[in-house]
Amino acid sequence: MKKMKFDLIVIGGGSGLDVAVGAAEQGLKVAIIEEGSLGGTCLNRGCIPSKMIIHAAEVADTIRKANVFGINAKINSIDFKRVTTRASREVDKDARDIEQSIRAGKNPMLFKSRGRFIDAHTLEVQKQKITALKIVIAAGARPFIPPIPDLEKVPYLTSTQALRLTTLPTSMIILGGGYIAAELGNFYASMGCKITVIQRGPLLIPREDKDVAELFTASWKKKYALITEANAVNMEKKNNKIVVTAQLAKQEKKFAAEKLLIATGLKPNTDLLDVAAAGVKTNQDGYVMVNKFMETNIKNIWALGDIAGVYLFKHSANLEAEYVLRAILGDKNIFGDKNKRPVNYYPMPHAIFTNPQIAGVGLTEQEAIKQKKKYKVGKYYYKDTGMGAALEEKDGFVKFIVDSQSKEILGCHILGPEASILLHEVVVAMKADRFRALDILRSAVHIHPALSEVVQRAALSVPIYH
């Protein structure tokens, strides 16, 4: 079998595209291997379609809350098919446009199939072998399916299918309590589906700051059927319903619903690529092991994005792609720096687009305790600001965790309206000056009565100045 030779092979058509296109523009002969739609998880089955349908949930929730403001409004009906197909149509078009653009240029060359490693510099794809000195593994991750007895005997959804349903189920059981369960659970509940969430631990979104996770969990227990500290131990189908048997603290209990959504985390696609054949090391969870330069243990093989498991965000993957491209280009480096640099993630923010919305950056309080940090906490509630009162926001807050001596912001966590937007004021201040960020937030003039005042007042509440 004759080998096709390239300067660079990129496995994955998400953030890996940034590397592939950037290298091709600098004259390298590049191959892209992608068996699915181009654009990666974020565009096709992640952040873009989910946020489009979640906006419909936000509109529905606003209408339901209208009476609080003296407005009598109601939802007469929901065209669920229109909600989901609007998102599917948009992302499918974007994916097609990306593919057409790649094919029209011919470099990078697209291999629309699954590839697998033969050795450290060779992959088999579309019944042929391709080789390159440099390879980037950016093949992402897929939903993790837990080994629950009889799960294979019942139909279930992952987030991929849940984003594309065209008929609203009357009821749904959701296994899992992380950000995917929170976002999709909120969406389906807002559309009118009765949800039951079964979570192994005591809290939803347990990786968030404890104050955020506790309040979020409490708010969901008031609205939905939330079963915590429970393990699914059996599945069966009865009378067109899926029945899940869960083990609680002292008893087993059965829950029935029309649909079952598995939202129990992610599994890296390293097994599908057979990275072991290349000698690339993975950790116990299957993620490619990389150093601070995104280099694997094999020279001239890099990994980035979800498959590397450093952060599982699209914005972190894009950042990693920039650094990997710089390293690959070397003397042709358009960044004007021949020396490789470690990826600078600081500060890395994230958000969960649910109701209430959540955003965070830096350490949680439980992480600060684990790391034996000496810190102070500042906290301020939306309701104690003019705009928070106008919004009738009862529970939302901004929380700062600040080093007692240096005044460095160790972490900031927000729960409430527009949390993902409000957090960016903090992120920019932290990036501008790591040790003066808190002073910047405290002293900057804030528009009154804008919602951003809650950030400033939380910063002012940190007791290290008192």
LUMZA-106960 format. One record per residue (C-alpha): residue in one letter; residue number from 1; z, y, x. Coordinates in Angstrom, 1 decimal. Last residue first. Example, Ala and Ser with C-alpha at 12.3 -4.5 7.8 and 13.67 -1.06 7.14 Angstrom:
ATOM;aa;i;z;y;x
ATOM;S;2;7.1;-1.1;13.7 .
ATOM;A;1;7.8;-4.5;12.3 .
END
This chain:
ATOM;aa;i;z;y;x
ATOM;H;466;56.9;46.5;-11.1 .
ATOM;Y;465;53.7;46.1;-9.2 .
ATOM;I;464;54.0;42.3;-8.9 .
ATOM;P;463;54.5;42.0;-12.6 .
ATOM;V;462;50.8;41.5;-13.7 .
ATOM;S;461;50.6;43.4;-17.0 .
ATOM;L;460;48.1;45.9;-15.6 .
ATOM;A;459;45.6;43.2;-15.1 .
ATOM;A;458;46.1;42.0;-18.7 .
ATOM;R;457;45.7;45.6;-19.8 .
ATOM;Q;456;42.4;45.8;-17.9 .
ATOM;V;455;41.0;42.6;-19.4 .
ATOM;V;454;42.1;43.6;-22.9 .
ATOM;E;453;40.4;46.9;-22.5 .
ATOM;S;452;37.1;45.0;-22.3 .
ATOM;L;451;37.1;44.9;-26.1 .
ATOM;A;450;36.1;48.6;-26.2 .
ATOM;P;449;38.5;51.1;-27.8 .
ATOM;H;448;38.4;53.0;-25.5 .
ATOM;I;447;35.9;52.6;-22.6 .
ATOM;H;446;37.6;51.5;-19.5 .
ATOM;V;445;38.2;53.7;-16.4 .
ATOM;A;444;38.6;51.5;-13.3 .
ATOM;S;443;42.1;51.6;-11.9 .
ATOM;R;442;43.5;48.3;-13.1 .
ATOM;L;441;40.3;46.3;-12.6 .
ATOM;I;440;39.8;47.7;-9.1 .
ATOM;D;439;43.5;47.1;-8.2 .
ATOM;L;438;43.1;43.4;-9.2 .
ATOM;A;437;39.9;43.0;-7.2 .
ATOM;R;436;41.5;44.5;-4.0 .
ATOM;F;435;42.0;41.2;-2.2 .
ATOM;R;434;38.7;39.6;-2.8 .
ATOM;D;433;36.7;42.7;-2.8 .
ATOM;A;432;33.3;42.9;-4.5 .
ATOM;K;431;33.1;39.3;-5.4 .
ATOM;M;430;36.5;39.4;-7.2 .
ATOM;A;429;35.6;42.6;-9.0 .
ATOM;V;428;32.3;41.1;-10.1 .
ATOM;V;427;34.0;38.0;-11.4 .
ATOM;V;426;36.6;40.0;-13.3 .
ATOM;E;425;34.1;42.1;-15.1 .
ATOM;H;424;32.2;38.8;-15.7 .
ATOM;L;423;35.1;37.3;-17.6 .
ATOM;L;422;34.5;39.7;-20.6 .
ATOM;I;421;31.1;38.3;-21.2 .
ATOM;S;420;32.1;34.6;-21.4 .
ATOM;A;419;35.2;35.5;-23.4 .
ATOM;E;418;33.1;37.2;-26.1 .
ATOM;P;417;35.6;36.5;-28.8 .
ATOM;G;416;38.7;34.6;-27.6 .
ATOM;L;415;40.3;32.6;-24.8 .
ATOM;I;414;40.2;34.0;-21.3 .
ATOM;H;413;41.3;32.6;-18.0 .
ATOM;C;412;41.6;34.4;-14.7 .
ATOM;G;411;42.5;32.7;-11.4 .
ATOM;L;410;43.8;33.3;-7.9 .
ATOM;I;409;43.4;37.0;-8.1 .
ATOM;E;408;44.5;38.2;-4.7 .
ATOM;K;407;47.6;40.4;-4.8 .
ATOM;S;406;48.3;39.4;-1.2 .
ATOM;Q;405;52.0;38.7;-1.6 .
ATOM;S;404;52.6;37.3;-5.2 .
ATOM;D;403;49.1;35.7;-5.4 .
ATOM;V;402;47.8;36.5;-8.9 .
ATOM;I;401;47.2;34.3;-12.0 .
ATOM;F;400;45.6;36.4;-14.7 .
ATOM;K;399;45.5;35.6;-18.4 .
ATOM;V;398;43.4;37.2;-21.1 .
ATOM;F;397;44.3;36.4;-24.7 .
ATOM;G;396;43.0;35.3;-28.2 .
ATOM;D;395;45.4;34.3;-31.0 .
ATOM;K;394;45.2;36.8;-33.9 .
ATOM;E;393;41.7;38.4;-33.6 .
ATOM;E;392;41.3;40.6;-36.7 .
ATOM;L;391;38.2;42.0;-35.1 .
ATOM;A;390;39.5;45.6;-35.6 .
ATOM;A;389;42.8;44.5;-34.1 .
ATOM;G;388;41.1;43.2;-31.0 .
ATOM;M;387;39.1;46.4;-30.8 .
ATOM;G;386;42.2;48.5;-30.7 .
ATOM;T;385;44.1;46.3;-28.4 .
ATOM;D;384;47.3;44.4;-29.1 .
ATOM;K;383;45.4;41.7;-31.1 .
ATOM;Y;382;43.4;40.8;-28.0 .
ATOM;Y;381;46.5;39.5;-26.3 .
ATOM;Y;380;47.6;40.3;-22.7 .
ATOM;K;379;48.8;38.1;-19.9 .
ATOM;G;378;49.8;38.7;-16.3 .
ATOM;V;377;51.1;35.8;-14.2 .
ATOM;K;376;52.7;35.9;-10.8 .
ATOM;Y;375;52.0;33.6;-7.9 .
ATOM;K;374;53.5;31.7;-4.9 .
ATOM;K;373;51.0;28.9;-4.5 .
ATOM;K;372;52.3;25.4;-4.1 .
ATOM;Q;371;48.8;23.8;-4.4 .
ATOM;K;370;50.0;21.8;-7.4 .
ATOM;I;369;51.5;24.9;-8.9 .
ATOM;A;368;48.3;26.8;-8.5 .
ATOM;E;367;46.4;23.9;-10.0 .
ATOM;Q;366;48.6;23.9;-13.0 .
ATOM;E;365;48.1;27.6;-13.4 .
ATOM;T;364;44.4;27.2;-13.4 .
ATOM;L;363;42.6;28.3;-10.2 .
ATOM;G;362;39.4;30.3;-10.0 .
ATOM;V;361;37.3;31.5;-12.9 .
ATOM;G;360;37.6;30.9;-16.6 .
ATOM;A;359;35.9;31.3;-20.0 .
ATOM;I;358;36.6;30.1;-23.5 .
ATOM;Q;357;35.1;30.9;-26.9 .
ATOM;P;356;37.3;30.2;-30.0 .
ATOM;N;355;35.2;28.6;-31.4 .
ATOM;T;354;32.9;27.0;-28.9 .
ATOM;F;353;30.8;28.2;-26.1 .
ATOM;I;352;32.7;26.9;-23.1 .
ATOM;A;351;32.4;29.2;-20.0 .
ATOM;H;350;32.3;28.9;-16.3 .
ATOM;P;349;32.9;31.1;-13.2 .
ATOM;M;348;32.5;30.3;-9.5 .
ATOM;P;347;34.0;33.0;-7.3 .
ATOM;Y;346;33.3;32.2;-4.5 .
ATOM;Y;345;30.6;29.5;-4.3 .
ATOM;N;344;29.5;30.3;-0.8 .
ATOM;V;343;27.3;27.4;0.3 .
ATOM;P;342;27.7;26.9;4.0 .
ATOM;R;341;25.1;28.8;6.1 .
ATOM;K;340;22.1;27.6;8.0 .
ATOM;N;339;20.9;29.8;10.8 .
ATOM;K;338;17.3;31.0;10.8 .
ATOM;D;337;18.1;34.0;8.6 .
ATOM;G;336;15.4;36.3;7.3 .
ATOM;F;335;15.7;35.0;3.8 .
ATOM;I;334;12.0;34.1;3.8 .
ATOM;N;333;12.8;31.3;6.2 .
ATOM;K;332;9.7;30.1;7.9 .
ATOM;D;331;11.6;29.3;11.1 .
ATOM;G;330;14.0;27.1;9.0 .
ATOM;L;329;12.4;26.5;5.7 .
ATOM;I;328;14.6;23.5;4.8 .
ATOM;A;327;17.9;25.3;5.4 .
ATOM;R;326;17.0;28.3;3.3 .
ATOM;L;325;15.7;26.1;0.5 .
ATOM;V;324;19.0;24.2;0.6 .
ATOM;Y;323;20.9;27.5;0.3 .
ATOM;E;322;18.9;28.8;-2.7 .
ATOM;A;321;19.1;25.4;-4.4 .
ATOM;E;320;22.9;25.4;-4.1 .
ATOM;L;319;23.0;28.7;-6.0 .
ATOM;N;318;20.7;27.3;-8.7 .
ATOM;A;317;23.0;24.3;-9.0 .
ATOM;S;316;26.1;26.5;-9.3 .
ATOM;H;315;24.4;28.4;-12.2 .
ATOM;K;314;23.4;25.2;-14.0 .
ATOM;F;313;27.0;24.0;-13.9 .
ATOM;L;312;28.5;20.7;-12.9 .
ATOM;Y;311;30.3;21.8;-9.8 .
ATOM;V;310;30.6;19.8;-6.6 .
ATOM;G;309;29.1;16.7;-8.3 .
ATOM;A;308;26.2;16.1;-6.0 .
ATOM;I;307;24.2;14.5;-8.9 .
ATOM;D;306;25.0;17.5;-11.0 .
ATOM;G;305;23.3;20.0;-8.7 .
ATOM;L;304;22.3;19.5;-5.1 .
ATOM;A;303;21.6;16.8;-2.6 .
ATOM;W;302;20.1;17.1;0.9 .
ATOM;I;301;18.3;14.6;3.1 .
ATOM;N;300;17.1;15.8;6.5 .
ATOM;K;299;19.7;13.7;8.4 .
ATOM;I;298;21.4;11.0;6.4 .
ATOM;N;297;25.1;11.6;5.6 .
ATOM;T;296;24.1;14.1;2.9 .
ATOM;E;295;23.7;17.8;3.5 .
ATOM;M;294;24.7;20.3;0.8 .
ATOM;F;293;25.7;22.7;3.6 .
ATOM;K;292;29.4;22.4;2.8 .
ATOM;N;291;29.1;18.6;3.2 .
ATOM;V;290;27.6;16.2;0.6 .
ATOM;M;289;28.6;12.9;-0.9 .
ATOM;V;288;26.2;11.8;-3.7 .
ATOM;Y;287;28.1;11.2;-6.9 .
ATOM;G;286;28.6;7.5;-7.9 .
ATOM;D;285;32.2;7.8;-9.2 .
ATOM;Q;284;33.7;6.1;-6.1 .
ATOM;N;283;31.8;8.5;-3.8 .
ATOM;T;282;28.1;8.1;-2.7 .
ATOM;K;281;26.6;7.6;0.7 .
ATOM;V;280;22.9;7.8;1.4 .
ATOM;G;279;21.6;4.8;3.3 .
ATOM;A;278;18.1;5.2;1.9 .
ATOM;A;277;18.4;1.9;0.0 .
ATOM;A;276;21.8;3.1;-1.3 .
ATOM;V;275;20.0;5.9;-3.0 .
ATOM;D;274;18.7;3.4;-5.6 .
ATOM;L;273;17.2;6.2;-7.7 .
ATOM;L;272;18.5;4.9;-11.0 .
ATOM;D;271;21.9;4.2;-9.4 .
ATOM;T;270;22.2;7.8;-8.2 .
ATOM;N;269;21.7;9.2;-11.7 .
ATOM;P;268;25.2;10.7;-11.9 .
ATOM;K;267;27.3;9.7;-14.9 .
ATOM;L;266;28.6;12.3;-17.2 .
ATOM;G;265;31.6;12.7;-19.6 .
ATOM;T;264;33.1;11.1;-22.7 .
ATOM;A;263;31.0;12.7;-25.4 .
ATOM;I;262;29.9;9.7;-27.5 .
ATOM;L;261;28.9;10.9;-31.0 .
ATOM;L;260;29.3;8.5;-33.9 .
ATOM;K;259;27.6;9.1;-37.2 .
ATOM;E;258;28.3;8.3;-40.9 .
ATOM;A;257;32.1;8.2;-40.4 .
ATOM;A;256;35.0;5.8;-40.5 .
ATOM;F;255;38.3;5.8;-38.7 .
ATOM;K;254;40.6;2.8;-38.2 .
ATOM;K;253;44.2;2.9;-36.9 .
ATOM;E;252;46.0;0.8;-34.4 .
ATOM;Q;251;49.7;1.4;-34.0 .
ATOM;K;250;52.6;2.7;-31.8 .
ATOM;A;249;51.0;5.2;-29.4 .
ATOM;L;248;47.6;5.1;-30.9 .
ATOM;Q;247;44.9;2.4;-30.4 .
ATOM;A;246;41.7;3.4;-32.1 .
ATOM;T;245;39.4;1.3;-34.3 .
ATOM;V;244;36.1;3.0;-34.9 .
ATOM;V;243;34.2;2.2;-38.1 .
ATOM;I;242;30.6;3.3;-38.3 .
ATOM;K;241;29.5;3.7;-41.9 .
ATOM;N;240;26.5;2.3;-43.7 .
ATOM;N;239;28.7;-0.2;-45.6 .
ATOM;K;238;30.5;-1.4;-42.5 .
ATOM;K;237;29.5;-1.0;-38.9 .
ATOM;E;236;31.8;-2.0;-36.1 .
ATOM;M;235;33.5;-0.6;-33.0 .
ATOM;N;234;36.6;-1.6;-31.1 .
ATOM;V;233;39.3;-0.3;-28.7 .
ATOM;A;232;38.9;3.5;-29.0 .
ATOM;N;231;41.9;5.0;-27.1 .
ATOM;A;230;44.3;7.6;-28.6 .
ATOM;E;229;46.5;10.2;-27.1 .
ATOM;T;228;45.0;12.8;-29.5 .
ATOM;I;227;43.5;12.4;-32.9 .
ATOM;L;226;42.0;15.6;-34.2 .
ATOM;A;225;41.0;15.8;-37.8 .
ATOM;Y;224;39.9;19.4;-38.0 .
ATOM;K;223;41.0;22.9;-38.7 .
ATOM;K;222;44.8;23.1;-37.9 .
ATOM;K;221;44.5;20.5;-35.1 .
ATOM;W;220;41.7;22.6;-33.7 .
ATOM;S;219;43.9;25.6;-33.3 .
ATOM;A;218;46.6;23.6;-31.6 .
ATOM;T;217;44.1;22.1;-29.1 .
ATOM;F;216;42.8;25.5;-28.3 .
ATOM;L;215;46.3;26.9;-27.8 .
ATOM;E;214;47.3;24.1;-25.5 .
ATOM;A;213;44.1;24.1;-23.5 .
ATOM;V;212;44.2;27.8;-23.0 .
ATOM;D;211;47.8;27.9;-21.9 .
ATOM;K;210;47.3;24.9;-19.7 .
ATOM;D;209;44.4;26.4;-17.8 .
ATOM;E;208;41.2;24.4;-18.5 .
ATOM;R;207;40.7;20.8;-17.1 .
ATOM;P;206;42.3;19.4;-20.3 .
ATOM;I;205;39.5;20.6;-22.6 .
ATOM;L;204;41.4;19.0;-25.6 .
ATOM;L;203;45.0;18.0;-25.0 .
ATOM;P;202;47.2;15.0;-25.3 .
ATOM;G;201;44.8;12.6;-23.6 .
ATOM;R;200;42.5;9.9;-24.9 .
ATOM;Q;199;40.7;12.1;-27.4 .
ATOM;I;198;39.4;11.1;-30.8 .
ATOM;V;197;37.8;13.9;-32.8 .
ATOM;T;196;37.1;13.5;-36.5 .
ATOM;I;195;34.4;15.8;-37.9 .
ATOM;K;194;33.4;16.6;-41.5 .
ATOM;C;193;30.0;18.1;-41.3 .
ATOM;G;192;29.5;21.5;-42.9 .
ATOM;M;191;27.4;23.4;-40.3 .
ATOM;S;190;30.5;24.8;-38.8 .
ATOM;A;189;31.8;21.3;-38.2 .
ATOM;Y;188;28.6;20.3;-36.5 .
ATOM;F;187;28.6;23.2;-34.2 .
ATOM;N;186;32.3;23.1;-33.4 .
ATOM;G;185;32.1;19.4;-32.5 .
ATOM;L;184;29.0;20.1;-30.4 .
ATOM;E;183;30.8;22.7;-28.3 .
ATOM;A;182;34.2;21.0;-28.1 .
ATOM;A;181;32.8;17.5;-27.4 .
ATOM;I;180;30.5;18.8;-24.7 .
ATOM;Y;179;33.4;20.9;-23.2 .
ATOM;G;178;35.8;17.9;-22.9 .
ATOM;G;177;37.6;16.0;-25.7 .
ATOM;G;176;35.9;12.7;-26.0 .
ATOM;L;175;34.8;10.4;-28.8 .
ATOM;I;174;33.4;12.3;-31.7 .
ATOM;I;173;33.4;10.7;-35.2 .
ATOM;M;172;31.0;12.3;-37.6 .
ATOM;S;171;30.8;13.0;-41.3 .
ATOM;T;170;28.3;14.2;-43.9 .
ATOM;P;169;25.5;14.1;-41.3 .
ATOM;L;168;23.1;17.0;-41.2 .
ATOM;T;167;19.5;15.9;-41.0 .
ATOM;T;166;17.2;17.0;-38.3 .
ATOM;L;165;19.1;15.6;-35.3 .
ATOM;R;164;17.9;17.0;-32.1 .
ATOM;L;163;21.0;18.3;-30.3 .
ATOM;A;162;22.9;15.2;-31.2 .
ATOM;Q;161;20.3;13.0;-29.6 .
ATOM;T;160;20.8;14.4;-26.1 .
ATOM;S;159;24.6;14.9;-26.6 .
ATOM;T;158;24.9;11.1;-27.0 .
ATOM;L;157;24.5;9.5;-30.4 .
ATOM;Y;156;25.6;6.1;-31.6 .
ATOM;P;155;24.3;3.1;-33.4 .
ATOM;V;154;26.7;0.1;-33.5 .
ATOM;K;153;26.5;-3.3;-31.7 .
ATOM;E;152;26.5;-1.8;-28.2 .
ATOM;L;151;29.9;-0.4;-28.8 .
ATOM;D;150;31.2;-3.9;-29.4 .
ATOM;P;149;34.1;-3.5;-27.0 .
ATOM;I;148;34.3;-0.1;-25.4 .
ATOM;P;147;32.9;0.2;-21.8 .
ATOM;P;146;32.4;4.0;-21.8 .
ATOM;I;145;28.9;5.5;-22.0 .
ATOM;F;144;28.5;8.3;-19.5 .
ATOM;P;143;25.9;10.9;-20.5 .
ATOM;R;142;23.3;11.5;-17.8 .
ATOM;A;141;23.3;13.1;-14.4 .
ATOM;G;140;21.1;15.2;-12.2 .
ATOM;A;139;18.1;14.2;-10.2 .
ATOM;A;138;18.4;16.9;-7.4 .
ATOM;I;137;18.0;14.7;-4.3 .
ATOM;V;136;16.1;16.8;-1.7 .
ATOM;I;135;14.0;15.0;0.9 .
ATOM;K;134;12.7;16.1;4.3 .
ATOM;L;133;10.6;13.9;6.7 .
ATOM;A;132;8.4;12.9;3.8 .
ATOM;T;131;7.0;9.7;2.3 .
ATOM;I;130;5.2;8.6;-0.8 .
ATOM;K;129;4.7;5.0;-1.9 .
ATOM;Q;128;2.6;4.0;-4.8 .
ATOM;K;127;3.2;2.2;-8.1 .
ATOM;Q;126;3.9;5.4;-10.0 .
ATOM;V;125;6.7;6.2;-7.6 .
ATOM;E;124;8.1;4.3;-4.7 .
ATOM;L;123;10.1;6.5;-2.3 .
ATOM;T;122;10.1;6.7;1.5 .
ATOM;H;121;12.1;8.8;4.0 .
ATOM;A;120;15.5;7.1;4.1 .
ATOM;D;119;14.1;3.7;2.8 .
ATOM;I;118;12.6;2.3;-0.3 .
ATOM;F;117;14.1;4.9;-2.6 .
ATOM;R;116;13.3;5.0;-6.2 .
ATOM;G;115;11.1;7.2;-8.3 .
ATOM;R;114;10.9;7.6;-12.1 .
ATOM;S;113;7.6;9.1;-13.3 .
ATOM;K;112;5.7;12.3;-13.7 .
ATOM;F;111;4.7;12.8;-10.1 .
ATOM;L;110;4.0;16.4;-9.7 .
ATOM;M;109;2.2;17.8;-6.6 .
ATOM;P;108;3.8;21.1;-5.4 .
ATOM;N;107;1.2;22.2;-4.7 .
ATOM;K;106;-1.5;21.5;-7.3 .
ATOM;G;105;-1.2;25.0;-8.7 .
ATOM;A;104;-2.4;24.1;-12.2 .
ATOM;R;103;-0.1;21.1;-12.3 .
ATOM;I;102;3.0;23.2;-11.6 .
ATOM;S;101;2.0;25.8;-14.2 .
ATOM;Q;100;1.2;23.2;-16.8 .
ATOM;E;99;4.6;21.6;-16.2 .
ATOM;I;98;6.5;24.8;-16.6 .
ATOM;D;97;4.6;25.7;-19.8 .
ATOM;R;96;5.3;22.3;-21.2 .
ATOM;A;95;9.0;22.6;-20.5 .
ATOM;D;94;9.1;26.1;-22.1 .
ATOM;K;93;7.3;24.8;-25.2 .
ATOM;D;92;9.8;21.9;-25.5 .
ATOM;V;91;12.7;24.3;-25.2 .
ATOM;E;90;11.5;26.6;-28.0 .
ATOM;R;89;10.5;23.8;-30.4 .
ATOM;S;88;13.8;22.0;-29.9 .
ATOM;A;87;15.9;25.1;-30.6 .
ATOM;R;86;14.1;26.0;-33.8 .
ATOM;T;85;14.0;22.3;-34.7 .
ATOM;T;84;17.8;22.3;-34.7 .
ATOM;V;83;18.5;25.2;-37.1 .
ATOM;R;82;15.3;24.5;-39.2 .
ATOM;K;81;16.4;21.0;-39.9 .
ATOM;F;80;19.9;22.2;-40.9 .
ATOM;D;79;18.6;24.5;-43.6 .
ATOM;I;78;22.1;25.6;-44.6 .
ATOM;S;77;22.8;26.5;-48.2 .
ATOM;N;76;24.5;29.2;-50.3 .
ATOM;I;75;26.8;30.5;-47.5 .
ATOM;K;74;29.2;33.0;-49.0 .
ATOM;A;73;29.9;36.7;-48.9 .
ATOM;N;72;32.5;39.1;-50.3 .
ATOM;I;71;33.2;41.7;-47.7 .
ATOM;G;70;36.7;43.1;-47.5 .
ATOM;F;69;37.1;42.5;-43.8 .
ATOM;V;68;39.0;39.2;-44.1 .
ATOM;N;67;36.4;38.3;-46.7 .
ATOM;A;66;33.7;38.0;-44.0 .
ATOM;K;65;35.4;35.1;-42.3 .
ATOM;R;64;33.0;32.5;-43.8 .
ATOM;I;63;30.1;34.7;-42.9 .
ATOM;T;62;31.2;35.0;-39.3 .
ATOM;D;61;31.7;31.2;-39.1 .
ATOM;A;60;28.1;30.7;-40.3 .
ATOM;V;59;26.7;33.1;-37.8 .
ATOM;E;58;28.7;31.5;-35.0 .
ATOM;A;57;27.4;28.1;-36.0 .
ATOM;A;56;23.8;29.4;-35.9 .
ATOM;H;55;24.6;30.6;-32.4 .
ATOM;I;54;25.7;27.1;-31.5 .
ATOM;I;53;22.1;25.9;-32.2 .
ATOM;M;52;20.7;28.2;-29.6 .
ATOM;K;51;23.5;27.6;-27.2 .
ATOM;S;50;23.0;23.8;-27.3 .
ATOM;P;49;19.2;24.2;-26.8 .
ATOM;I;48;19.7;26.2;-23.6 .
ATOM;C;47;22.9;24.7;-22.1 .
ATOM;G;46;22.0;21.0;-22.2 .
ATOM;R;45;19.2;18.7;-23.4 .
ATOM;N;44;15.9;20.3;-22.3 .
ATOM;L;43;16.6;23.5;-20.5 .
ATOM;C;42;19.9;22.7;-18.9 .
ATOM;T;41;19.1;19.0;-18.2 .
ATOM;G;40;16.0;19.7;-16.1 .
ATOM;G;39;13.3;22.2;-16.5 .
ATOM;L;38;10.4;19.7;-16.5 .
ATOM;S;37;10.4;17.1;-19.2 .
ATOM;G;36;11.3;13.6;-18.0 .
ATOM;E;35;10.2;11.3;-15.1 .
ATOM;E;34;10.5;14.0;-12.4 .
ATOM;I;33;9.3;13.5;-8.8 .
ATOM;I;32;8.2;16.7;-7.2 .
ATOM;A;31;6.0;16.5;-4.0 .
ATOM;V;30;5.6;19.3;-1.5 .
ATOM;K;29;3.1;20.2;1.3 .
ATOM;L;28;4.8;23.2;3.0 .
ATOM;G;27;3.0;26.5;3.1 .
ATOM;Q;26;5.7;29.0;2.3 .
ATOM;E;25;4.9;29.1;-1.4 .
ATOM;A;24;5.3;25.3;-1.3 .
ATOM;A;23;8.8;25.6;0.0 .
ATOM;G;22;9.8;28.1;-2.8 .
ATOM;V;21;8.2;25.9;-5.4 .
ATOM;A;20;10.0;22.8;-4.4 .
ATOM;V;19;13.4;24.4;-3.8 .
ATOM;D;18;13.4;26.3;-7.1 .
ATOM;L;17;12.1;23.2;-8.8 .
ATOM;G;16;15.2;21.3;-7.6 .
ATOM;S;15;17.1;23.4;-10.1 .
ATOM;G;14;15.6;21.2;-12.8 .
ATOM;G;13;12.6;19.0;-12.0 .
ATOM;G;12;14.4;16.2;-10.0 .
ATOM;I;11;13.6;14.5;-6.8 .
ATOM;V;10;12.1;16.9;-4.3 .
ATOM;I;9;9.9;15.5;-1.6 .
ATOM;L;8;9.1;17.7;1.4 .
ATOM;D;7;6.5;17.7;4.2 .
ATOM;F;6;4.4;15.2;2.3 .
ATOM;K;5;2.6;12.0;3.2 .
ATOM;M;4;1.0;9.6;0.7 .
ATOM;K;3;1.5;6.0;1.8 .
ATOM;K;2;-1.1;3.3;1.5 .
ATOM;M;1;0.0;0.0;0.0 .
END
